[in-house]
Amino acid sequence: GPLALCVIAGFIGVVMMLRPTVEQNQIFAGLIGLMSGFVAAFAYMQVMALGRLGEPETRTVFYFAIGTALAGLVGMYFDGVSEWDWQHAIWLLPGGLFASLGQLCMTRAYSQGATLVVANLQYSGIVFGALYSLLLFGDQIPLLGWLGMVVIVVSGVVATALRTQALPNPPAEEH
């Protein structure tokens, strides 16, 4: 429906901003990235299904963390362990904390929110990243990139408006 078209428009805006290219020697890496996107979409669908079944977000995030830690261990088995400067280990604590909080927020958004609106608004992270690169590092954004930002923002606004029209008086949360 119209919300799905907003998600597709947001994706087109992302392509306009990033202008991805794939060289002959990058096809395998590109396929890995594409498969990563499919796995992420599958994971979000599972999170949405778990939320509708009443599964607590904290439990979902806990098992997600266990699963990714196990996957990391498998990767370490095949690729080995890189050298580590233990003076920087303190940065693992805030990184893990903020990653966990972010995952909790995403899990709640996908399990209790309007999934297509959340998926569409997720593209706004690319807009913020581009603006940070402009302000902090002086990167230049070409005209096609600015147009892509407009497409992303407009598709997010339209998706939100469509969702609001579909549910003009959503019920308040129970406390």
N, C-alpha and C positions, 0 to 999 in steps of 0.2 A: 504494500500500500504506500501511501504518501510518506510515512515515517521511514520505510525502507529506502525510498528514493532520496530522502534527506541524508541517510547514511552513505549512500552511493555518491551523492554530491560532495559530501565531506571528504570521502576517499579521493575523489577527483581533485579536490582542492589540495589535499596532501601531495598528490602526484605533481600538481602544478608547482608546489613549493619546492619539493625535493628533486624533481626532474631526474629520477633514477636512470642509470645506464648500466648495462652489463657487458663486460668485455668477454671475449672467448674463454679466457682462463678463469672467469669468475662465475661460470654457470653453476658449478656445484655449490658454491657459497650462496648464490642467489636462490637455488632450490631449497637449501637449508633454511634460509630466511622465510621463504614462502611457506614451507612446512611448519615453521614456528608460528606463523600467523594462523594457520589452520588449527594447530594444537591449542593456541590461545583462545580461538573462537569456541572450540569444543569445551575447553575448561570453563569459559564464561557461561556456556549453556548448562554445564553441570552445576555450577554455582547457583544459577537461577533456579534450576530444578530442586536443588537441596534447600534453598531458601523457601520455596513454595511448599516443601514438605515440612517446614518448621525447624530445620536444622540450625542450631545457633552459629552465628558467624565466627565466633571464637574457635569453635571446634573445626569448622571448615578450614580456617587459616592455620590452625595447629597441624592438621594433617597435610595441608599444602606444604608447610615448612618441612615436615618430616620427609615428604616425597621428594622435594627439591634437594634436601640434604643427602638423601640416598642416591639421587641421580648425580649429584656432585661427587660423591664417593666413587661411583662407577666411572665417571670421567677421570678422576684422579688415578684410578687403577690403570687405565689405558694410557693416560698422558703423563702421569707422574705428578710430583708436587714441585711447584716453583720455589725458588729461594724466597725467604720472607725476612723482612726487617722488622723485628719484634717491637721496635720503638713506635711503629705506626699501628700496632695492634689496637690501641685505644680507640682508633677511628672505626673499628668494627662494631663497637657498642652503639654509638648514635646511628650508624648506618643500618644495623639490624633493627633498632628501635623504630626508626622512621620507615623502614621497609615494611615492618610488621603493621604499623599504624596505617600506612598507605594501603596495604593489602586488606586490612579490616574495613577501611572505607570503601574500597572497590567491591569487596564481597557484599557489603550492605547495600551498595548502590545497585548491583546486579541482582541481588536476591529480593530486594524490597522495592526497588525503583522501577521506572519505565526503561526497560532494557535497551530499546533502540535509541531513546534519547540519551541515555548514559553512553552508549557506544559512539554516538555522534559527537557528544561533547568531549569525549576522550581525545578527539583530534585537536582540540584547542591546545593541548600540550605542545604540539608542534609550532603553533603560532607563538606561544610564550617562549619557546626555545629560540625561535628565529629573532624575536624582539630582544631577548637577552643577548644573543650573539651580536646584534646591531649595537645595543647600548654598551655592553661590556667590552667587546672586542673590536668594534668598528667594522664588522662584516657588512658587505654590501648585499642588499636584497634586490634582485632584478624585478622588473615590472611583472613578470609572470608569477613570481613569488608573492608579491603584494596582492595580485588578483586571486591567487590561491588562498591567501589569508581571508580575503573578503568572502570567497565561496565557503570556507570553513565556518566563519562566524555567522553568515547568513543561514547556512544549513542548520547550524545549532539553534539559532533563534526560531527558525521555521519549525524545526522538530519540537521544540519546547512549546511553541504556540499550538501546534497540532495536538500535542498531548494534553494541553490545558483545555482545548475545545472538546476533546473526547471525554474528559473528566472535569466538567466545570466546577463541581463542588466535591473534591476528594475528601474522604473521611479523615478526621483528625486521628493522630496516633493515640493509642491507649497507653496510659502511664500507670 
